[in-house]
Amino acid sequence: MKDFNSYANEAQGNGGGRKDGYGVDVTALLKSLAGKYEGADENEMIAAILDEAEKGRKNGTLTDADLENFERTVSPMLNETQRRKLRKIIHHLMKK
């Protein structure tokens, strides 16, 4: 699995989709993430995201700003329950 920054960097180069305020092509980012997790259940996805994010936090490649940007990019496409779960995960990661 790629790290968050890899997905964001790939998405920046794939023109044609909706860009967020940080220049990330949100459409490409979500397609990339969706393809990676196709067929996985929610718990598998959360576990994989947490694992990769925790690796990034430990090696210094995932900052609080990266986490906040990821949340701002993805949140508008989620329902309220999903947004709460994402927020909980982000808070968990920011404490580490």
N, C-alpha and C positions, 0 to 999 in steps of 0.2 A: 504494500500500500504506500502511496506517495504521501508526503507531508502536506500540510495546508498551503504552504508557500508554493510548492510545486504546482498544485491545482490552480492557484491564483495566477502564477506566472504563465502557465499554459493558456489559461482563459484570456489573458491580456492579448495574446497573439492571435486569437481566433476571432477575427472581426465579424460583424453582422449581428451580434446579439445585443441585448440591453446592457449598458455599462452602468456600474454603480458610481458613486462619487469619488472612488479611488482608482478609476480606470480599469476595473475588473469586468470582463465580459461575463455577466451573471449567467446568461443562457449557456455558454460553453462550460462554465464552472459546474453548473448543476447537471448538465448532460454527462460530464466526466464523472462526477460523484455518483450519479444514478447508475451509470454503466458498471462502475466498480462494485456497487452493492446490490445489483439486480439479483433477486431471489433471496436475499438475506432478510431475516426478520429484524424487528426494531432493536431487540436486545443485542443481536450480533453487530448491527451497525453502531450502536452506542459504544459497545465494548471496543470495536476496532478504532473508532474515532478517539476514544479516551486513550487507548494504547498509543496511537500515533502522536496525539497531542502531548501526552506525558513524556514521550521520547524527545519531542521537540523542545519541551520546557527544560528537560534535563541537559540537553546539549546546547541550549541557548539560541535555537533557531526559531522559537515560537514565543513571541512577546505578548504582553497584555494587549498592546495595540493591535497585534495580529488577530487575537481572539475577538476583540471588540469589532474590528473590521469584518471578520467572518460573520459574526452575529448580525451586524447591520446589513450585510449583503444578503444573507439567507432568510432572515426573519420575515420580511414582507411576503415571502412565498409560502409561509407556514400558517397553519391555523393556530388558534389561541393555545390549545393544549400542547402542540408541538413547540410553540414559542416558549412556553413555560419550561418545558423539558430542556430546550436548548439553553435557556438562561441558567438553569440549574447546573448544567454541564460546564458552561463558561465560568460560573462562579466557583465551581469545584476546581477547575484548572487554574484559575487565577490565584487561588490560595496556595498553590504549590510553588 
